[in-house]
Amino acid sequence: MSREDRIIAHADIMDMAEYGKSRAETRTKLRPIKKARQVPLGPFCTFYFESYDTMWHQVHEMLFVEKGGEDQIPDELRAYNPMIPQGNELTATVMFEVTDGARRLDILRTLGGVDEKLFLQVAGERIYSTVNEDDIERTTADGKTSSVHFIRFQMNDAQAEAFKDKSVEVMVGCDHENYGHMSAISGAAREELIKDL
């Protein structure tokens, strides 16, 4: 029921002992779905598009690893429910992944405000991201951005319908002056994301 309502409710949380028994199987089943929902952008940025299932799994992983019990559940639901797409929108965790720490810091210092420059392009029309309301500023006063951003793309009905039409080109992109890249969303990724709309 909660999957159809697009919200993880307290009743959807498994007992952690039971989750532990099925954890490996759950991760194995979810792996190809999560992989299909990844869209690389340029040399070191990846969009990880979220869904009820990815967020359900993330909540359970946090509870399992951190072992906070019942007291932890409300915080995890508050953190991850907003990342479940609601209707004509897509949500994504966007990560700038650079292995070398010093190089990563240098790159992030050049990408201040990048979260305002990420877009979804449907049939040539750009839809810029809005940032998930978590009260955390992702760019510091000195212009360094975070390596992780939580964003959403809100589409109108016509854009959502165009997204579902596989003859229409759909892309993600960034027009930040220091990270100008675009990538097509096609194949398995497109099939997965259509389910969110």
C-alpha positions in Angstrom: 0.0 0.0 0.0 2.7 2.5 0.9 4.5 1.9 -2.4 1.4 3.0 -4.2 1.1 6.0 -1.9 4.8 6.8 -2.6 5.7 7.1 1.1 7.6 4.8 3.4 5.5 4.4 6.6 6.6 3.0 9.9 4.6 -0.1 9.1 6.8 -0.7 6.1 9.9 -1.1 8.2 11.1 -4.7 8.7 12.3 -6.1 12.0 16.1 -5.7 11.8 16.8 -9.3 12.6 14.5 -10.4 9.8 16.0 -7.8 7.5 19.5 -9.1 8.3 18.4 -12.6 7.2 17.2 -11.3 3.8 19.7 -8.5 3.4 22.0 -10.2 0.9 19.1 -11.4 -1.2 17.5 -7.9 -1.1 20.7 -6.2 -2.2 21.2 -8.7 -5.0 17.7 -8.1 -6.4 18.0 -4.4 -6.2 21.5 -4.2 -7.7 20.4 -4.3 -11.4 17.6 -1.8 -10.7 20.0 0.6 -9.0 22.5 0.2 -11.8 19.9 0.9 -14.5 18.9 4.1 -12.6 22.5 5.5 -12.8 23.3 8.1 -15.4 26.9 9.3 -15.7 27.5 12.9 -16.6 31.0 13.9 -17.7 34.2 12.5 -16.1 33.2 12.3 -12.5 29.5 13.1 -11.9 26.7 10.5 -11.6 23.0 10.9 -11.2 21.5 8.2 -9.0 17.8 8.4 -9.7 15.8 7.4 -6.6 12.5 5.5 -6.2 10.4 4.0 -3.4 12.4 0.8 -3.6 15.9 2.5 -3.5 14.8 4.7 -0.5 13.1 1.7 1.3 16.5 -0.1 1.0 18.4 3.0 2.1 16.3 3.4 5.2 16.8 -0.3 6.1 20.5 -0.1 5.5 20.8 2.9 7.8 18.8 1.2 10.5 20.7 -2.0 10.2 24.2 -0.4 10.2 23.6 2.3 12.8 21.5 0.1 15.1 19.5 3.0 16.5 16.3 1.0 16.9 12.8 2.5 17.1 14.2 5.9 18.0 16.1 6.2 14.7 13.1 5.3 12.5 11.4 8.8 12.4 14.7 10.5 11.5 15.3 8.1 8.6 11.8 8.5 7.3 12.1 12.3 7.5 15.4 12.1 5.6 14.5 9.7 2.8 10.7 10.0 2.2 11.3 13.4 0.4 13.5 11.6 -2.1 10.6 9.4 -3.4 9.3 10.9 -6.6 5.7 12.1 -6.4 3.9 12.1 -9.7 5.4 14.2 -12.5 8.9 14.4 -11.0 12.2 12.6 -10.8 14.5 12.7 -7.8 18.2 12.0 -7.8 21.2 11.9 -5.6 24.0 13.5 -7.6 27.5 12.7 -6.7 30.8 14.2 -7.8 33.1 11.2 -7.4 36.8 11.8 -7.4 39.0 9.2 -5.7 42.0 11.4 -4.9 41.1 13.6 -1.9 43.3 16.6 -2.8 42.1 16.6 -6.4 38.5 16.2 -5.3 38.8 19.3 -3.0 40.4 21.3 -5.9 37.5 20.3 -8.2 34.7 21.0 -5.7 36.2 24.5 -5.1 35.5 25.3 -8.8 31.9 24.1 -8.7 30.1 26.4 -6.3 26.4 26.6 -7.1 26.5 23.6 -9.4 23.2 22.3 -7.9 21.5 25.3 -9.6 23.0 24.4 -13.0 21.8 20.7 -13.3 19.0 20.1 -15.7 16.8 17.5 -17.4 16.2 18.2 -21.1 13.0 16.8 -22.6 12.4 17.3 -26.3 14.9 20.3 -26.2 13.3 21.9 -23.2 15.4 22.3 -20.1 14.0 21.7 -16.6 16.4 22.9 -14.0 16.7 21.0 -10.7 15.4 22.2 -7.4 17.3 21.2 -4.3 15.7 18.9 -1.8 14.6 20.9 1.3 17.0 19.6 3.9 18.2 22.9 5.3 21.8 22.1 4.4 23.7 24.7 2.2 25.6 22.7 -0.4 28.0 25.6 -1.3 30.2 27.2 1.3 31.0 30.9 1.5 34.3 30.3 -0.2 32.6 28.7 -3.2 33.3 25.0 -2.5 30.4 22.8 -3.2 29.5 19.4 -1.7 30.3 16.2 -3.4 26.6 15.0 -2.8 23.5 16.9 -3.9 19.8 15.8 -3.4 17.7 17.2 -6.3 14.4 16.9 -8.1 13.1 17.7 -11.5 9.5 18.8 -11.5 7.8 18.3 -14.9 4.4 19.6 -16.1 2.0 17.1 -17.7 3.2 17.7 -21.2 6.9 17.2 -20.3 6.1 14.0 -18.4 4.1 12.7 -21.3 7.0 13.6 -23.7 9.5 11.8 -21.3 7.4 8.6 -21.7 7.5 8.8 -25.5 10.7 6.9 -26.4 10.9 8.7 -29.7 11.6 11.9 -27.8 15.2 12.6 -26.8 15.8 13.0 -23.0 19.1 14.1 -21.5 20.6 15.2 -18.2 23.1 18.0 -18.2 25.0 20.7 -16.4 25.7 24.2 -17.7 28.0 25.3 -14.9 30.9 27.2 -16.4 33.4 24.7 -15.0 31.4 21.5 -15.8 29.5 21.7 -19.0 28.3 18.2 -20.0 25.2 16.4 -21.3 24.3 12.7 -21.3 21.4 10.9 -22.9 18.9 8.9 -20.8 18.1 5.9 -22.8 17.6 2.1 -22.7 17.2 0.6 -19.3 17.5 3.9 -17.5 14.7 5.4 -19.5 12.5 2.3 -18.8 13.1 2.5 -15.1 12.5 6.3 -14.8 9.2 6.1 -16.8 7.9 4.0 -13.9 8.3 7.0 -11.6 6.0 9.2 -13.6 
